[in-house]
Amino acid sequence: MKRFEYEKYGPLIALALLMAVSAASSPYFFRIENLLNILRQVSYSGIIALGMTFVIIAGGIDLSVGSMTALAGGAVILSLNRFTAAAGPEHAVAAIAGASLVGLLAGALAGAVNGLLVTAGRVAAFIATLGTMAIFRSLTLQLADAGEFRSACALFPELGMGRLLGVPNPVWAFAILALLFSVVLHRTRYGRYACAVGSNARVATYSAIPVNLVRFFSYVICGLTVGVSAVFFSSRMNSISSTNAGVNYELDAIAAVIIGGTAMAGGRGTIWGTVVGAIILGIVNNMLNMVGVSPYLQGTVKGAVIIAAVLIQRKKKS
């Protein structure tokens, strides 16, 4: 008899059960607007979780993505204000496009810094990204004087709050990136190399796989996803806080990846599992809000879910 593939179908079963419980708890759960709201809320950290999937599969971790989001978002708004002032309001679309590109480059550069520290510097990923988490947040606070970055472009919020075919723009970005990264992970040489490096770096080295290069690019990809999330996050309110923006995004991203079935030790995982993990977290938050549970306890639930997911992985491995 063929063994049931818990790693493959476990997150989907958990999602189905959670949706059933949520529907029983509140008659408003299955309303289209509520479901779209859940998807929009999870898309910001979910986009980052897609990049985090590559980092964890390759045997690393990135604790700096929350602070990186604030820094990249600040770079977006600062550049947008400069471009708008130089080109004028009539060229707002071009200014937004240019500022978005700056945000992507800022995220990729920050991810490259993490990658270089881990590979060339040979600093443990936990320590390296813990340090850059403090550095990125400090730089953001300095640039904003511990205040907010405010956009002068009235059209900018349309990017984050607008909809295409009734679906919020960030949700489209989340879905498109998930499709693209799923192809990268399962259909390209880089994806196979990332799994090999995370499974056993020494064997991968003996197999002529460029281990450090694979790990470096995993952090760059994570940085790019942070840049995408920062663009949509900053455009949502046409501003971004230097103190609160991106707080706990690293927790949400890591939780989504682990809940989705990616091994914390690296070597295996799926992009669509991460998508399901992000949606599960969103439904949990939504359900807690609907039943009147204090929002301060949501972190407790997320932490418990991460611990439970890791414990389940350890039991399966043993």
GIPE-V442780 format. One record per helix or strand. SS is the DSSP state (a for helix, b for strand). FROM is the first residue (numbers start at 1). TO is the last residue. If there is no record, write none. Layout:
SS_FROM_TO ; SS_FROM_TO
This chain:
a_6_25 ; a_32_57 ; a_65_87 ; a_89_119 ; a_125_144 ; b_148_150 ; a_157_161 ; b_163_164 ; b_167_168 ; a_169_187 ; a_189_199 ; a_201_206 ; a_211_237 ; b_239_241 ; a_249_259 ; a_271_290 ; a_295_317
